[in-house]
Amino acid sequence: MSTELLLQMRGVRKQFGTALALDGVDLEVRAGEVHALVGENGAGKSTLMKVLSGAVTPDAGTMTLGGNAYAPRGPADALRAGIAMIYQELNLAPELSVAQNLLLGREPQRFGVVRRSEQRARVGEVLALLDHPELAADRSVSSLGPGPRQLVEIGRALLGSARVVVLDEPTSSLSAGEARALDGVLEKLRARGVSIIYITHFLEELSRVAERYTVLRDGRTVGSGLVNGTPLGAIVEQMVGRPLDEIYPQVARTLGEPLLEVEALSGERLPRAATLTLRRGEVLGLAGLVGAGRTELVRALYGLDRVRSGSVQVKRERDRGLPVFRRIAQGFGLLSEDRKGEGLALSLSIEENVTMSREVARFGVLTMGRRRAQVNALMEQVGIKARDAGQPASTLSGGNQQKVALARLLHQDAEVLLLDEPTRGVDVGSKVAIYRRIGELAAAGKAVLVVSSYLPELLGLCDRIAVMYRGVLGEARPTREWTQATLLEVAMSGHAHATRDDGPRDHATRDDEAGAA
């Protein structure tokens, strides 16, 4: 491991109005290392990286890059110095080709004329380094999956001769295979002497990709060290400021009658003849690769996508698909995986977003004081860090936006909860709170369907799990019959033998299991 210090940030401080975002943060990154930057939502990670990238000017503190004083006057200045930011929400032009995106704003030219031969050579060099079969120079970015799009962003950083690449939640939308491919690219970057600052809420990734780590909490540096030899529990404790006894809290619950029954449901393209039963008090998990049709199934159930054939039965009433407003009236609530595009109205306040599905009114008149009190209680319950309930959702971190979307479902008091990637971009402390809340909702008689690409989450949270493969939904089996290996095997091949082990158990009582059988 290199001992050469490439980047040093000392005593960085930043205040926005009365909110102190950074309170003397220190960060050191060595040449050619992957350095993990971790902390809960609102800990200051994003603000610190905005300071590094020149998007935010610090109130105090110093930075050095390659041994020289570094104080960027803006993002363009930082980019010229070799700082490349790759955000969780990718910044690509989808209708342009891979090559056009790689070179956008950096087209090699002389006297105003683009030098085509040099352009092809530079693109070819970067694509050879990325080494992904889908990345053809003339292919449209809109036709690529999340993994290849992430690599295009990394390729843009390489074309800019990046010295430090910041990756913000790089695997949050990737399949297991795409995450492994990203690991290979990171290793190539390290070999070229590029340093990577790796921001993630998937802490088990640290031992796989990072050499050292720094923990932020409440705008301060509270820990740093070598990943190898540091127990994961110790890092988590530094993040949350307290020990976490269990990641997946066990909430006792009893399964009731079927609340949602789906028979041979098919959409315009996906899913294909999906059949499932969801009972009161149950948390049912949906596993599968990205693009397998899990989200399409949830959207069809909620009324966002057209149902081509099959039936849905809610509380013994059968239909062939209903519009969203009818589903909401039946007690359906959806947490969309696309929180920015359709999960939230970003221009509206937290309060307006939380109460959007069920307004607080009396005799048809809004009761604003009561509404604000209910929203404040929900903000505290799910741990939303914000100035107040009137703050626009667009100004919140991704994790806090996710909590606002969850608070909306809690306020709506939905009976059938469709949760698509419910903890994406959420810190570990908040994940535990969300897991407990899901268990409590099921214990209160709600029916919960959870779509997740994070297999430990499904194994730790759900009573049963079904796997979707190329639009076909397999049989839901008790969680104790699955392992990560068998879930992944079915997700990749469509068939496997379930394996009993002593892993996460079914949360239903033995009598309920016998009844279900």
C-alpha positions in Angstrom: 0.0 0.0 0.0 1.3 3.4 -0.9 2.4 5.8 1.9 2.5 8.9 -0.4 -0.1 11.4 0.7 -2.0 12.7 -2.3 -4.9 14.6 -0.7 -5.1 16.3 2.7 -8.1 18.2 4.1 -7.6 19.8 7.5 -10.1 21.5 9.8 -12.7 22.0 7.1 -15.6 24.0 8.3 -18.9 25.0 6.6 -22.0 26.6 8.0 -25.3 27.2 6.1 -27.3 29.8 8.0 -27.7 28.3 11.5 -26.9 24.8 10.4 -23.2 23.7 10.9 -22.6 21.1 8.2 -18.9 20.6 8.7 -17.2 21.3 12.0 -13.4 20.9 11.5 -13.3 17.8 9.3 -10.0 16.0 8.6 -9.4 13.7 5.6 -6.2 12.1 4.3 -6.1 10.1 1.1 -3.0 8.3 -0.2 -2.0 7.9 -3.8 -3.5 4.8 -5.5 -5.7 3.8 -2.6 -9.5 3.2 -2.3 -10.5 5.2 0.8 -14.0 4.6 2.2 -15.9 7.7 3.5 -18.8 6.5 5.6 -21.4 8.1 7.9 -25.1 8.4 8.4 -27.2 10.6 6.2 -26.6 14.2 7.2 -23.1 13.4 8.6 -21.5 15.8 6.2 -20.1 13.5 3.5 -21.8 15.3 0.6 -20.9 18.7 1.8 -17.2 17.7 2.3 -17.1 16.3 -1.3 -18.7 19.5 -2.6 -15.9 21.4 -0.9 -13.3 19.1 -2.6 -15.0 19.5 -6.0 -15.2 23.3 -5.8 -19.0 23.4 -5.7 -18.9 24.8 -2.1 -16.4 27.3 -0.6 -15.4 26.3 3.0 -15.6 28.9 5.8 -12.3 27.6 7.3 -9.7 24.9 6.8 -7.0 24.0 4.3 -6.5 21.5 1.5 -3.4 20.2 -0.3 -3.3 18.1 -3.5 0.0 16.5 -4.5 1.8 18.5 -1.8 0.6 21.8 -3.2 -2.0 24.2 -1.7 -5.4 23.5 -3.3 -8.4 25.9 -3.2 -10.6 25.5 -6.3 -12.6 28.5 -7.4 -15.3 26.3 -8.8 -16.0 22.8 -10.3 -14.2 23.5 -13.5 -11.1 24.5 -11.5 -11.3 21.3 -9.5 -11.7 19.2 -12.7 -8.6 20.8 -14.2 -6.7 19.9 -11.0 -7.8 16.2 -11.4 -10.8 15.9 -9.1 -13.6 13.9 -10.7 -17.0 13.5 -9.0 -19.3 10.6 -10.0 -22.6 11.1 -8.2 -25.2 8.5 -7.3 -27.6 10.2 -9.8 -25.5 9.9 -13.0 -25.0 13.0 -15.1 -25.1 11.6 -18.7 -26.8 12.6 -21.9 -28.8 9.4 -22.6 -29.6 10.1 -26.3 -25.9 10.6 -27.2 -23.5 7.8 -27.9 -20.9 6.4 -25.5 -18.1 8.2 -27.3 -20.1 11.5 -27.3 -20.7 11.3 -23.6 -17.1 10.4 -22.9 -15.9 13.5 -24.8 -18.7 15.9 -24.0 -17.0 19.3 -23.5 -13.6 17.8 -24.0 -13.5 17.2 -27.7 -9.9 17.3 -29.0 -9.6 20.2 -31.4 -7.2 22.5 -33.1 -8.2 26.0 -34.3 -11.8 25.1 -33.7 -11.7 21.9 -35.8 -12.4 18.6 -34.0 -9.6 16.1 -34.5 -11.4 12.9 -35.3 -8.4 10.6 -35.3 -7.3 11.8 -31.8 -10.9 11.5 -30.6 -11.2 7.9 -31.8 -7.8 7.0 -30.2 -8.7 8.5 -26.8 -12.1 6.8 -26.7 -10.6 3.5 -27.7 -8.0 3.7 -25.0 -10.6 4.3 -22.3 -13.0 1.6 -23.6 -10.1 -0.9 -23.6 -9.4 0.0 -19.9 -13.1 -0.3 -19.0 -13.3 -3.6 -20.9 -17.1 -4.1 -20.9 -18.8 -5.9 -23.7 -21.8 -3.4 -23.9 -19.6 -0.4 -24.2 -19.3 0.3 -27.9 -18.3 3.8 -29.0 -21.3 4.3 -31.2 -23.9 2.8 -28.9 -26.6 5.1 -27.3 -26.2 5.5 -23.6 -30.0 5.2 -23.3 -29.7 1.5 -24.3 -27.3 0.7 -21.5 -28.0 -0.7 -18.0 -27.0 0.9 -14.7 -23.7 -0.8 -14.6 -22.4 0.2 -18.0 -23.7 3.8 -17.5 -21.6 3.9 -14.3 -18.6 2.9 -16.3 -19.2 5.6 -18.8 -19.0 8.2 -16.0 -15.7 6.7 -14.8 -14.5 6.8 -18.4 -15.2 10.5 -18.5 -13.1 10.9 -15.4 -10.2 9.0 -17.0 -10.3 11.2 -20.1 -9.9 14.2 -17.8 -6.7 12.7 -16.4 -8.3 12.4 -12.9 -6.0 12.0 -9.9 -8.9 11.6 -7.4 -12.2 10.0 -8.3 -15.1 10.3 -5.9 -17.7 7.5 -6.2 -21.0 8.2 -4.4 -23.0 5.0 -3.7 -21.6 3.4 -6.9 -23.3 0.0 -6.4 -26.7 1.1 -5.2 -28.3 0.3 -8.6 -26.0 -2.5 -9.7 -26.5 -6.2 -9.8 -23.9 -8.5 -8.1 -22.2 -9.2 -11.4 -22.0 -5.5 -12.3 -20.6 -4.7 -8.8 -17.8 -7.3 -9.4 -17.0 -5.7 -12.7 -16.8 -2.3 -11.0 -14.3 -3.8 -8.6 -12.1 -4.8 -11.5 -12.1 -1.3 -12.9 -11.2 0.2 -9.5 -8.2 -2.1 -9.3 -7.1 -0.8 -12.7 -7.5 2.7 -11.6 -5.4 2.0 -8.5 -2.7 0.5 -10.7 -2.5 3.8 -12.6 -2.0 5.7 -9.3 -5.5 7.1 -9.2 -7.0 7.6 -5.7 -10.7 6.7 -5.1 -12.9 8.1 -2.4 -15.6 5.5 -2.0 -18.9 6.6 -0.3 -21.2 3.7 0.5 -23.9 2.6 3.0 -23.2 -1.1 2.1 -20.6 -1.5 4.8 -19.8 -5.1 3.9 -18.2 -3.7 0.7 -15.5 -2.0 2.7 -13.4 -5.2 3.2 -13.8 -6.0 -0.5 -12.8 -2.7 -2.0 -11.2 -0.3 0.5 -7.8 -0.1 2.3 -8.6 2.7 4.8 -11.7 4.4 6.0 -12.8 7.7 7.6 -16.1 8.1 9.6 -18.0 11.3 9.8 -20.7 12.0 12.4 -22.6 15.3 12.9 -20.1 17.1 10.7 -17.0 15.9 12.5 -14.3 13.2 11.9 -14.9 10.6 14.6 -12.7 7.7 13.4 -10.3 6.5 10.7 -7.9 3.6 10.2 -7.2 0.4 8.2 -10.2 -1.5 7.1 -8.4 -4.8 7.5 -8.4 -5.7 11.2 -11.1 -3.2 12.2 -14.4 -5.0 13.2 -17.4 -3.9 11.1 -19.3 -3.4 14.4 -16.7 -0.9 15.6 -17.1 1.2 12.4 -20.9 1.1 12.7 -20.7 2.2 16.4 -18.5 5.1 15.3 -21.1 6.1 12.7 -24.2 6.0 14.9 -22.5 6.9 18.3 -23.9 3.9 20.0 -23.7 0.0 19.8 -26.3 -1.6 17.5 -27.4 -4.9 19.1 -28.9 -6.2 15.8 -29.2 -5.1 12.2 -32.5 -6.9 11.6 -34.7 -6.5 14.6 -37.0 -9.4 15.2 -40.6 -8.3 15.7 -43.1 -11.0 16.6 -46.1 -11.2 14.3 -48.9 -13.5 13.3 -50.0 -14.2 9.8 -53.6 -13.6 9.0 -55.9 -14.0 6.0 -54.8 -13.3 2.4 -55.1 -9.5 1.7 -53.6 -9.6 -1.8 -53.9 -12.5 -4.3 -52.4 -12.2 -7.8 -53.2 -14.8 -10.4 -51.2 -15.1 -13.7 -50.7 -11.3 -14.0 -48.9 -10.1 -17.2 -48.0 -6.6 -18.2 -47.3 -5.1 -21.6 -43.8 -6.5 -21.5 -43.1 -7.6 -17.9 -44.1 -9.4 -15.7 -45.2 -12.7 -17.4 -48.0 -14.6 -15.6 -46.9 -13.7 -12.0 -48.8 -15.4 -9.2 -48.5 -14.6 -5.5 -50.4 -14.4 -2.3 -49.7 -11.8 0.4 -51.2 -12.2 3.8 -51.9 -9.8 6.7 -48.9 -9.7 9.0 -46.5 -10.9 6.3 -43.4 -9.5 4.8 -42.8 -11.1 1.4 -39.6 -10.5 -0.4 -39.0 -10.3 -4.2 -35.4 -11.0 -5.3 -34.0 -11.0 -8.8 -31.5 -9.3 -11.1 -31.9 -5.7 -12.3 -34.3 -5.8 -15.2 -36.0 -9.1 -14.2 -39.4 -7.5 -13.9 -39.7 -6.9 -10.2 -40.4 -3.2 -10.5 -42.8 -3.8 -13.4 -44.8 -6.2 -11.2 -45.1 -3.6 -8.4 -46.1 -0.9 -10.9 -48.7 -3.1 -12.4 -50.2 -3.9 -9.0 -50.3 -0.2 -8.1 -52.0 0.8 -11.3 -49.1 2.7 -12.9 -48.5 0.2 -15.7 -51.2 -1.5 -17.8 -52.3 -5.1 -17.0 -52.6 -7.2 -20.1 -54.0 -10.3 -18.5 -54.5 -12.0 -15.2 -56.3 -10.8 -12.1 -55.7 -9.1 -8.8 -57.9 -9.8 -5.7 -57.9 -7.4 -2.8 -59.9 -8.3 0.3 -61.8 -10.9 -1.8 -62.7 -8.4 -4.5 -61.3 -9.4 -7.9 -60.3 -7.0 -10.7 -58.2 -6.9 -13.9 -56.2 -3.8 -12.9 -57.3 -0.5 -11.6 -56.0 3.1 -11.8 -53.8 4.5 -9.1 -56.5 6.5 -7.3 -58.6 3.3 -7.0 -55.6 1.4 -5.6 -55.0 4.1 -3.0 -58.6 4.0 -2.0 -58.2 0.2 -1.5 -55.3 0.8 0.9 -52.3 0.4 -1.5 -49.2 2.5 -0.9 -46.1 2.5 -3.1 -42.5 3.4 -2.3 -40.9 3.9 -5.7 -37.3 3.0 -6.5 -37.2 6.2 -8.6 -37.7 8.6 -5.7 -36.6 11.7 -7.7 -38.6 10.9 -10.8 -41.9 9.7 -9.3 -41.5 9.0 -5.6 -41.4 12.7 -4.5 -42.4 16.1 -5.7 -39.0 17.6 -5.2 -40.2 21.3 -5.5 -42.6 20.8 -2.7 -41.9 20.8 1.0 -41.4 17.8 3.3 -44.9 18.5 4.8 -46.6 18.7 1.4 -44.9 15.4 0.3 -45.8 13.5 3.5 -49.4 14.5 3.3 -49.9 14.1 -0.4 -51.7 10.8 -0.3 -54.0 11.7 2.7 -54.6 15.3 3.6 -55.3 16.4 7.2 -58.7 18.1 6.9 -61.9 18.6 8.9 -65.2 19.1 7.2 -63.2 19.7 4.0 -61.0 22.4 5.4 -57.2 21.8 5.9 -56.2 22.0 9.5 -52.6 23.3 9.1 -51.6 23.2 12.8 -52.6 19.6 13.1 -51.0 18.7 9.8 -47.7 20.2 10.9 -47.8 18.4 14.2 -48.4 15.0 12.5 -45.6 15.6 10.0 -43.2 16.7 12.8 -44.0 13.5 14.7 -43.3 11.4 11.5 -40.0 13.2 10.8 -38.8 12.3 14.3 -40.1 8.8 14.0 -38.2 8.0 10.7 -35.2 10.2 11.5 -35.5 12.9 8.8 -32.7 15.5 9.3 -34.0 18.8 8.0 -34.3 22.5 9.1 -38.1 22.1 9.5 -41.1 20.5 7.8 -41.3 23.4 5.3 -37.9 22.7 3.8 -38.1 21.7 0.1 -37.5 18.0 -0.6 -35.0 18.9 -3.3 -32.6 20.3 -0.7 -32.4 17.1 1.3 -29.8 14.3 0.9 -30.8 11.2 -1.0 -31.2 9.2 2.2 -33.4 11.8 3.8 -35.5 12.0 0.7 -36.1 8.3 1.0 -37.2 8.8 4.5 -39.7 11.4 3.4 -41.2 8.9 0.9 -41.5 6.3 3.7 -43.1 8.9 6.0 -45.8 9.5 3.3 -46.8 5.8 3.4 -46.9 5.9 7.2 -49.1 9.0 7.1 -51.3 7.4 4.5 -51.8 4.4 6.8 -51.8 2.0 3.8 -52.7 -1.6 4.3 -50.8 -3.1 1.4 -47.3 -1.7 1.3 -45.3 -2.1 -1.9 -41.7 -1.2 -1.1 -39.3 -1.1 -4.0 -35.7 -0.8 -2.8 -36.8 0.8 0.6 -33.3 1.4 2.0 -31.4 2.5 -1.1 -29.1 5.3 -0.1 -30.0 5.1 3.6 -27.4 4.8 6.3 -27.0 1.8 8.5 -28.6 3.3 11.6 -31.6 4.5 9.6 -31.9 1.1 7.9 -32.2 -0.6 11.3 -35.0 1.8 12.2 -36.8 1.2 8.8 -36.4 -2.6 9.3 -38.0 -2.4 12.7 -40.8 -0.2 11.4 -41.5 -2.7 8.6 -41.7 -5.4 11.2 -44.1 -3.3 13.4 -46.3 -2.6 10.4 -46.6 -6.3 9.6 -47.3 -7.0 13.3 -50.1 -4.4 13.1 -51.8 -6.5 10.4 -50.3 -4.7 7.3 -49.2 -6.8 4.3 -45.7 -5.8 3.0 -44.1 -6.6 -0.3 -40.4 -5.8 -0.4 -38.3 -5.6 -3.6 -34.6 -5.5 -2.9 -31.3 -6.2 -4.7 -29.6 -6.5 -1.4 -29.9 -10.2 -0.5 -28.9 -10.0 3.2 -31.8 -7.5 3.6 -34.4 -10.0 2.2 -33.0 -12.8 4.3 -33.0 -10.8 7.5 -36.3 -9.1 7.0 -38.8 -11.4 5.2 -41.0 -14.3 6.1 -41.0 -15.7 2.6 -39.0 -14.9 -0.6 -39.8 -15.4 -4.2 -37.3 -14.9 -7.1 -38.2 -13.3 -10.4 -36.3 -14.4 -13.5 -36.8 -12.8 -16.9 -40.3 -11.7 -15.9 -41.4 -15.1 -14.4 -42.1 -15.2 -10.7 -41.0 -18.3 -8.9 -42.7 -19.9 -5.9 -42.5 -18.0 -2.7 -40.7 -20.2 0.0 -40.1 -19.6 3.7 -36.9 -17.6 4.2 -35.2 -20.4 6.2 -35.1 -22.4 2.9 -33.0 -19.8 1.2 -29.3 -18.7 1.3 -27.6 -15.9 -0.6 -26.1 -18.6 -2.9 -29.4 -20.2 -3.8 -31.2 -16.8 -4.3 -28.4 -15.7 -6.6 -28.5 -19.0 -8.5 -32.2 -18.8 -9.1 -31.9 -15.1 -10.1 -29.2 -15.9 -12.6 -30.5 -19.3 -14.0 -34.2 -19.5 -13.1 -33.8 -22.8 -11.2 -32.1 -24.2 -8.2 -32.8 -26.5 -5.2 -33.7 -24.5 -2.0 -31.3 -25.2 0.9 -32.3 -25.3 4.5 -29.8 -23.7 6.9 -29.7 -22.0 10.2 -29.9 -18.5 8.7 -32.5 -15.9 9.2 -35.8 -17.5 10.2 -39.4 -17.1 9.3 -40.9 -14.6 11.7 -44.3 -16.3 11.7 -45.4 -18.7 14.5 -45.3 -22.5 14.0 -49.1 -22.6 13.9 -49.1 -20.0 11.1 -46.5 -22.0 9.1 -48.6 -25.1 9.4 -51.7 -23.2 8.3 -49.9 -21.8 5.3 -48.8 -25.2 4.3 
